């Protein structure tokens, strides 16, 4: 895979995804950027906004195996990872693999499962392997989690711990489509034929592209912009006019995520070096799940996207 091939391939992937998903172009761009980094994605949106379809479409467009798990309050780690069963023919235990052994895992309503199961998923996200009965099993090189959660229905949920939120490269809001897009959805998805994406990139191409992303040079001004943004969002370091509203800010993993994401965004756009505009465009989805507002800030109507936008403005 060469640098100049990635942009053309990204255009093909966008085209294939848009055959199935209408009215979510911004989400498609962010998901493509994140997947080309090898990063996990948290999709947040109300039911019916195509979150599951987005994950399925990207798996099809990237020729990846797709697995879906509907998380529930009674789900145990073994339901996700698999269990060791005794094989009477061989006289030994063998792992019956769970749904996590796939390429793109859709973790549907991830905040509905208890912390013990969330912890099992956390290891897989962080290390790309799982441990069952003390034995470690490797996951595929292309393994990525696309998790969803519903922002409006919180009864019976287990909020994700900060350590797990930090493992997601981006949190992407999936909003309602505009009127024209919703009209297209009505026309195109209620007939007797349904469009489905065709493979536009192989798993090997994806892994090769993820390696290219890490080789893309980043200018000193972009590195400084990332540092200014991330460090400026920490209560003990940034401007008190902004940070007085922040209970805790992003750690070093946020800066790493922003660095990778700006590289990927530039590459899919056909550029061989990211710019400060890439930093500004990716600031909200990369940072907002790695920060928290103080109680007073919430009472005053402050929002994390609003505070991040003010920090971006200061970059110049």
PyMOL commands that set and color helices and strands:
alter all, ss='L'
color gray80, all
select helices_A, chain A and resi 3-20+25-37+51-61+77-81+110-112+115-127+162-165+179-189+203-215+220-232+240-243+252-268+276-290+295-299+304-313
alter helices_A, ss='H'
color red, helices_A
select strands_A, chain A and resi 40-44+66-70+82-87+92-97+104-108+129-132+135-138+144-149+168-173+246-248+292-293
alter strands_A, ss='S'
color yellow, strands_A
deselect
rebuild
show_as cartoon
